[in-house]
């Protein structure tokens, strides 16, 4: 039987196939098998084909071997921690490996998930053994090796814990008694460090039957904003066991389940949550012994762990870096967040507790989502596993329901506990950044417990925001408060997010766009709304800015501009530079009103000195780069892939653009690359038809290998504002003009 004939799972099974991969346009694999082991096998093989070097980089990282092969001072892998160097990264992950943390959690994944992971490792290794790679990033690398199931679990654990211990790795890997005093502005600086302006973001909009046009039950927009380079990229696939399991969408590299996607009857997406997933404890030390602390008046010895890492020297030889790291009952000692010291003195020290430190349940969560047939199933998957590590969930179903849920891992730090047990730093930091710093000397100040939580120390689902309606639910990285403007969510703990505060321009744009089209939504309307690239700040400011400008081409461009950031938009680049220069300034005449949160603040104060200063600086930016002030955006905003310049529309989310793009400014050329932004896009329409009406787009394309035909093909589609037709049902897959079939035996 030839490969061209083997196009169905049954035919592949007859040929002795362990998995069947059918590629459609742009290299999207539709993986079928008769078992979960086979699904994982096909997924691992296909993922390695497209992204072997980036995946291998992740496994090198969690193996704690970066210093051995790449040198200690090299840049760490930012996809898996915020460690500043390879050595810091290795110490962080070696500590986890030596402690056997992941091994102790291997009873959490359900049997089907374990089958998938085992098959994934086999499939990855099969591709590596058969084909290797042409990607220059690792073609001849010593560190390119087969993987084990444990490597896969360690990688997944690193992804789950990146919002806690991963984010704070530098502060734990070198923690030693040092003395000093806490800076007076520590809380303010830590708050700023933990919420960088260019952090990843996302939009999710779920429209139910009351918000759709006739004949449409629901429409979902999934629009996560993630890095365009490195290991925190998405990769698209479909996973099918005929009659048992069928989900399509995308996942972060190395996660062999669909994380954002749809089944035949339900669709879901995620957005970064405002909930804080970790906390600190301040422990009082035993006088004269900085390695012992007191709990309820009784001394406890810190646990000491020797961690050794192999380090490559400039001459190629290897040495060993060995250090002793210390922990309390709460977690590792931490002596800094970013560049802000947390002093370990003779009397006190700080220790970190990460809510995701015991979480391999996320795999079970996404398995449940991959089986969902309605939003009730989505809710059940979220609540029963409590495995989502750091995101909200927005979902729709064929019954016309829309769901918003922030059921995820959140420390059980109620407002009452924070008030009763916060240290002086804790009172400030909890208000500034939702980071608790509790009195570690008292057992009554430990994280609490809920009967509906899967383990002590976490908030149970009943305390977390969760709402189902038939008009809409959405999130654009603000707190849960205005998931639906007609029914604001309140009553959740402060550690989850705020209530009654000013919304970001992007949240306001999401609410306004949704309510503008409410009752008329179709998949096409949703796609047009996203790629309309309207900027909420431009709507609020541009016309007034044109008055400030006076006369000339730039002023004419601003005056006639439609406030969008499309390739042909004139005035958009000038406004982009102006708005970024204005970041952080309160220049509104009409201040925020919690009674009118969508429309306030508004009316820019042209007399505010920062407005004129920011405009003059924006003009200077473009003039220095040799860019006309009324230039088309696409002429001076692009990415370059394999030597080809690809124009880019859109702009930063801070400007209130849903289709957000964080660009790289070259003072001599304009915006010359994208750091992060819209990544895996999906619009899913569910109705009475058997097949979902799906359009997708992976903005940076399927492969990180520059020799692959799918290195930049979807990036060019994104540039043109085009989408990829979703092929979910069997007939759609088989009718693809690009159909290519691979049987894996």
N, C-alpha and C positions, 0 to 999 in steps of 0.2 A: 504494500500500500504506500503510495507516495504521500509526502507531507501535505500536498495541495488538497488531497482527499480527506485527510484526517482533520476535520474541522469541528467535530462535536466531541463532548466528553465521552460519550459511549464508544465512539470510534477509537479514541485515544486509549481507553481502557482495554479495548480488544487488542490493541497493539502492545499491551503491556506497559502503558504509560503511567508514570507516577503522578504526572501533572501535565496539563495542556495549556500552553500560552498562545493566545491569539492576539496579535498586535494589530491595532487599527491606526488611524491617522495620528501622526506626531509621536509614534512609538508608545502609545498607551497600551499596556498589557491587560488582557482579560484572562485571568488565571482560573482554570477549572481543575477540579480533582474529585476523587471519590472519598477522600478523607481529609481531615484537618492537617495531618502530616503532609499530605500532598500539596495542600494549599500553601503551607509554609515553604515547602521545597520549591515550588514555582515562584513564590514571591522572592525568596532569597536569591535564586538564580537570576531573575529579571532585574532585581534591584542592583545586584553586583554588576550586571552588564552595563547599566547606565551610570553607576556612581561608586565603582569599586574603590577608588582612591579616597574619596571622602568618607565612605563607610570604614575603610581600614584605618583612617586617621582617628576615627572615634574609638575603635577597638584598641589602637595603640595608646590612646589617652587613658581609657579606663583600666588598661593593664599596667599603667604607671611606668611606661618605658620611653616617654618622650625625651627625657634627659639622656638616656642611654644612646639613642639613635640620632637625635636632633640637637643635642647640647642643652645645658641647663638654662642658658639665658635666652633661648629662643622664645617666640611668642606662643603662649599656650593656646589650646583649642577653646575659643569662646562659646562654642555651641554647648559645652558641657560644664563649664564653670567660668567664674570671673577671675581665676588665678592669673597673675600678671606675667608669670614666666613658666617655662616647662618644668623647672624644679619645683616651684610651688604647686603646680598641678599634680606632679607625680607624688609629692608628699601627701597631698589631699587624698588622692585615690588609693595610694598604698596603705594609708591608714584604714580606709574602708575595707580594702581587700584583706589585710592582715587580721582585722577584727572579725572577719567572716560574716559581715552584716547581711550581704545579699544571700549567702547560703542559708542563713537562718530564716529568710523570708520566702524560701522556695516552696513552702507549703501553701502560700497564698494563691498563686495562679491556678485556675480550674484545669481539669484534665485536658480539655480541648485546646486551651491556650498552650499548655506544655507541649502538646503534639505540634502545634503551629511553630513554636520556637525551635523544637528539635528539627523539624523539616526545614525551617529557615536556615539554620546553621549548615545543614547538609547541602541545601541549594546554593548558598553562597560559596561553599567550599568546592562544589562541583564546577561552578563557573570559573573560579580561580584556577583550578587544576586544568581545566580544558582550554581556557582561553587566555589567562593572565589579563594584561591590559596594555593598551597603546597610549594611555593617558600619561603624559610626561610628569604629572604630579607624583607618581609612585611607580613608574614603569620598572625601574631597576632598584627599588627600595629594599633594603635589608629587612625592614619591618613589615613587609607585605607577607602575610602568613594565613594559614587556615584558622578558623575560629571554632570555639566550643559554645555549647548552650550557655555556659556560665558567662562567657564574654557578652552574649546577647543580653542576658539579664542584668549584668553590670551596666551596660549601656543604657538600658531602659530605666534602671534605678537612677543613674546620673541625670537623665532627662527629668524624672519626677522630682528630684531634689535640687534642681538648679535654682529654684526661687528661694531656697533657704541656705543650707550648708554650701551649696555650689556657689551661690552669689557672694558668700562671705569667706571663701576659701583662704584668701590671703591673710585674714585676721586670725585664723586658727592654726595655720601650718608653722608659724614661727613664734607661737605664744610662749613667753617665758616671763618670770617676775622681772619687772623693770622699774617700778616706782613711778613717780610723776603724779600729776593731778589732772582731773578731768577739765577740759576747756569749758569756759562759761557758755560758749556758743555751740557746744557739741551737739545738742539736740537739733538745732537748726541746720547744722552742716550735715549731720547724718540723714536727716529728712531729705535734704537736697540730693545727697549721694544715692539714696535708694529710689529716687524717682527722677532719673535723668530725662531731659527733654526729648531725647531721640530714642527712648525705649520702644521696643516692639509694641504694636497695638493691634486693633482689629475692629471690624464692623460685622454685626450679624443682625439681619432683619427678617423676622418671621411674620408673614401676613396670612391671616386665617380667612374663613369664608365671608366674614362681614367686610373684609377689605379688598376682596378680589372681584374681578369682572365676572359676569355671568358665565357659567360653564367651567369655572376654575375653583377648586376647593381651597388651595393654598399655594403660596409662592415663598420660597426661602432664598435669601441672599447670604452666601458665605463669603466673607472678604477678610481673611486673616492677613495681618501685616507682619511679615517676618523678614529676617535677613535674606538678601539675594545671594550672598556668598557663604560658604562654609557648611558645617554639618547640621545647622538648624533649618534646612530647606525641606520643602515638601516634595513628595514623589507620588504620582498618580497611578491607580490600578483598580481593577475589579476582582473580587474574590468570590468564587461560586462553587458550592457543592450542590449539584442539581437536586431540587426538592428539599434541601436542608438549610442552605445558607447562601445569601446573595447580597453583597454590599459593594458599592462603588464610591470612589472618592480619592482622598489623598491622606498621606501620613508623613510625619517627620521621618527622615532617613533612619532606617534601622528599626522601625516599629511595624511589625508584620500584621497589622490590622488596619482597618480604615478608621482614621481619627476624625476627619471631617468629610461627610458624604451623605449617602442616602441608600435606602433599600427600595423595594417596590412601592412601599406604602408610607414611608416616613423619611424625613430629611433633617439634618442637624448641622450645626457649626459651633465653633467656640470663639470666645474673645477673652483677652487677658482680663482677669478679675482685679478689683481693687483690694480684695481680702488679703491680709497679711498671713503668710503661712509659717512664720517662725516667731520666736520671742527670745528674750534674754532673761537671765536671772543674775542678780548680784548676790554673791555669797560672802559671808563674813569669815575671815580666816582665823585659825587658832593662833593666838599670840606667839610669835617666835617661830612659827612653822608655816611658810607660805604655800605648802603642799597639802595642808589640811584645812577643812572648813567645818562650820558648825551648823547643825540642823536641829532645831528644838533643844538647843543647849548641849547637844552631844556632838563630839568631834567625829568627822568622817575623813578618811584619807582619800585624796584624789587618786584615781587610777592612772598609772603611768604606762605608756605604750612606746616602745622603741620602734622607730620607723626607719628603714634603710632603703635608699634609692641608688641605683647605678647611674653614674654621671660620666658622660663622655668629655674628655679633656681636649684642649686645642690640638695636641699631637695625636689624637685618635685613641689613646689609652683610656681605660676605665678606672674610675675610683668609686668609692661608696660614700654617700652622704648619709650619716646616721644622726638622728635627733630623737629626743624624748618629748612626747606630747602628752598633755594631761587633760583629764576629763573629770567631771563631777557626775552625780546621779542624773543631772539634767542633760548633759552633753559636753562637748569639747570646750575648753577654755578659749576665749576669744579676746584678743588685745587690740582690735581695731576694726573699723568699718570704713572701707576706702582708705583715705589718708587721715582719718580722724582716730586718734588713739583712745583706747579704753584701758586705762592703766591697771596693771596687776601689781598692786602695792603690798605692803606688809600687813595690811588690814582687810583688804577686799579684792575680789576679782570678779570678772564677768564670764558667764558661761552660756552657751547657745543651745537651745532646743528647737529642732526642726520638725514640724508636723508631718513632713513627708519622709522622715528618717526610717519609718517602718512601712513604707508604701511600695509594694509591688502589685497592689490591687488594681492599679490603673488599667492593666491588661484585661482584667475581668470586666471593667467598666466599658471599655471600647468593644469587647466581644458582645456585651449586652446591647450596645447601641447598634452593632452590625446586624443584630437580629430583630431590631425594633420594627413593629408594625403600626405603631401610633405613638402619640406623645405620652400616653400612659406607660408604655414600655420604656420610653426614654427616661421617664421619671423613676421607674422601678430600677433601671440599671444604675442611675446616679445614686439613689438612696440606699439601695441594698449593698452596694460595694463601697461607697464613700471613697472612691479611688481617683477622681479627677484631681490632679495635683495643683493647678494654679489658673484655671480658666472657668468662665461662665459657659453655659450651654443655651443655645437658642434653637428651637426646633418647630417643625410643622408636621402635619399628617394629612392623609387622604380624607379625613373626616372634617377638615377645615379648622382644626385647632392650632393655636400658636402658643408656644411655651417659652418662658424665660426662667432659668434656674441658676442659682449660684450655690448649688449643693456640691461642695468640694471639700478638700482638706483645709480646715481652719482651726487653729488652736482654740481650746475652750477657755478663752479669756473674756469673760463678760465685763460689761461696764462696771458692775459692782466689784468684781475681783480686782480690776485695774485701779479703781478708786481706793480700795482697802489695802492693797498690797504693793502698789507701785513705789519704787524708790524715788528720790528727787529727780534723777534723770528720767525715770520711767514716766512720771507725770507729764513732763515736757514732751518726751519722744512719742508717747502714745497719742497725744493730741496732734503732734506735728506729722507723724508718719505711720500711725497705727501699730507701732512696734512696742510691745510690752517689755518693761524691765521690772521684774517682780522680786520681792524679798525672798531669796533662796534659803534664808535661815529658818523659815517657818513652813511646816508641811501644809498648813492651812492656806498657803499662798501658791501651791502648785496648781497647774492647769486642772480644771474641773472635769466632770464626766457627765455624759447624757446616756440614758438607757437605750436610745435609738442609734447611737454611734457604734461603729464597728469595733472601737477600742477606746480605752480611757484616754482623756486628754484632748479629744476632738469635739467640736460642736456637732450635735446630732442634726440630721436633716430638718427636723421640725423647727429648729432655731434659724435656719438659713433661708434666704429669699427664694421664693418659688411661686410662679404665677402662670395660669393658663387662661387665655381669652380667645375670642373668635374674631377680633379685629387685627391686632398686631402686638408683638413684643419685640424689643430691640435692645442692643447694647453697643456702645462705641467707646468702651473703656472707662466711662465714668461709673460711679457706684450704681447699685440696683435701683435707686430712688425713682427714676423716670423711665423704667423699662416700657411703661405705657403711661403717657401723660394724663390719661383720663382716670387712671387708678394707680397713683404713686405707691410704691412699696415703702413701708416704714416698719419700725419695731425691731430691726435686726441690730446686733451688737456693733459697736463702733469699729471693732477690728475688721469687720466685713466692709464697711464703707460709710460715707457720710449721707446726710439727708438735708434737703433744703438749701443746698449750696449751688454756686454758679456752675453751670455745665460748660464743657469745652465747646469751642466752635464746631467741632466735628459731631459731637452729640446733638447740638442744636440743628445742624444740617440734616442729620439722620432723621430727627423727629419731624422737621419741616418737610423734607422730601417725602417721608412716609405719609404724613397727613395730607399733603398736596394730592397724592394719587390714591388715597384711601377710597375703596369702592370700585376702582378701575384697574387694579393690579393684574397684570399677566406677566409671564416670564419676559416678554419683550419690553414691557414698560419698566421692569426692574433693571434689565440690562442697560436700557437707555438712561435710566436715572443714575446708575453708577458711572457710566462712561460719559455722562454729561459734564463731569469734572467741574461742577460749580463749587466755588469757594465761599463759605459763609462770611468770612471776614471781608472778602471783596464786595459782597452785597452790602455789607454794613458800612464800608469805609471808602470804596473806590470813587464814588461820585463826589464826596466831599474832598477827597484828595485831588481830584481834577480841578476843583476850585482853588485849592492851595497852590497847585502847579502853575496856573496862569495860562500862557499861550505857548504854542509850539507843538511839534509832532508828538512828543510824549504826552502832553496835556490832552491833545485831540484823541490819542489812543486810549487814554484812561476814560475820557468822557464818553467815548463810543463803545467801550468794552462791555461785553455781555457777562462779565464776572466769571468766566469759565477759563480753565487751564488746558485748552486743547492745543493741538499742534499749530493751528492757524491763529491762535489768540495773540493779539497785539496789546501790549500793556501788562500782560500776565507776568512776565519775567521781572519787570520793574516793580510790580506790586509784591511779588514774591520776596525780592530783596528788602523792600520796605518793611513788610510784615515781620520778617525774621529779625530785622534790626530793632523792631518795636517790642519784641518778646519780653513779657514781664511788666510792661508799663500799663498802668490803669489810665487810659486816656478817654474814658467814656463820660459824657455829660449825664446820661441816664444810667444810674447804677443798677446792679442786679436786684431784682425783686423776686423773692421766692413764690409770690403769688402769680408771677408771669415769667416763669423760668426759661421758656423757649424764646421769648422776644427781648429779654434783657440780659446784659446791658446793651445799650445802643447809643447812637449819635456821637460820633467822634468829636472831641474838643480840638479844633484846629489851632487853638491858641496854646495848647500844651507844648512846651518846648521839645519834648521827645518826638512829637509828630514831625515837626520841621527838620529836626536833627536826623531822624530815621530816613526821611525822604531824601535829604541831601546826601546822606551816606549811600542810599540805594542808587542815586544818579551817579555818584562817584564810582561805585562798584562796576556799573555797566560801562561807563566811560573808560575806565582803566582797562577793561577787558576788550575794548574796541567794539562793543555791541551797541547798535542804535537803540535809543530809549524806547522806540516803538517797534522793536524787532518782533518777529513771530517767535513764539515759544519754542517750537520744534527746530528752529534753525540754531538754537543755542542750548538745547537740553537733550542729552542723548546718552546712550551707552555704546561701547564698542565691543563687539564679539567677533573673534577670529578675524580681526582687522577691518571689520565692516561697521560703519557708524549707523546706529539705529535710533531715530528720533523718539523722544519720550514725551508723552503728555502727562498731565497731573502735576502735583506739587505736595509739599509737606502737609501732614495732618493738622498741624497747628493753624493752618490757614482755613480750616473747616472744610477740607476736601475729603469726601468719603474714600475715593480711590487714591489713597495717600501714597506718596513717594518721597522718601528722604534722599535727597540728591547730594552729590559731592561738587562743591563750588571750586572751580579753578579760576583764580584772579585774572588769568590771561585768556580764558576761553569760555567761561560760563559753566553750566552744570554738565559735568562730563561722566558721571556714573550714578548709579543708584545703590545706596547702602542697604536699605530695607524698605518695605512697603507692600502693596498688594502682591500676593504670592499665588496661592491656589484659589482661584475664583470659581464659584459655582452658583448658578441660578437653577433651582429645581422647582418645577411646577407640577403639582399633583391635582388630578381631576378624575373624571369617570373613566378615562382611558386606561388601558392595562399598563402601558409603559410610562414612566415619568418623563416629563418634558424637561430635559436637562441640557444646559450649556455650561461648559467649563473652560478654564484657561489657566495654565501654569505659566506665569509671566516670565520666569527665567528659564523655562523649558525643562524637559525631563532629565537631561544629563549634564553632569559637571565635566565630562570629558570633551575637550575641544575638538577631538577627532570624530566625535559622534555626529550623525546627521540631525540629532535632536538636542544639540547644544544651544541653539538660538532660534529654532524655527517658530516656537510659540512666542518668543520675545518679539519677533517681527509681526506676528498677528496682533499682539498687544499694542504695538506701535500704531497699527492701522485701526485699532478699535474693533477687531474681529474676535469671534469666539469659536470654540471647537464644539461640534455637535456631540452631545452625550450619546453613547451607544451602550445601552443597558440590557435590552432584551435580545434574545438570541437572533432574531431576524435582523436587527440593526447591526449586530456584530458581523454576521455573515455577509451582509451587503456592503461592508466597507470597501471602498476601492483600493485601500492600502493594506488589505488583509494579508497578514503573514503568520504562518502557523509553525509552532515549535512543540514537538512532543518530547518530554523529558522522561527517560526510562530509568 
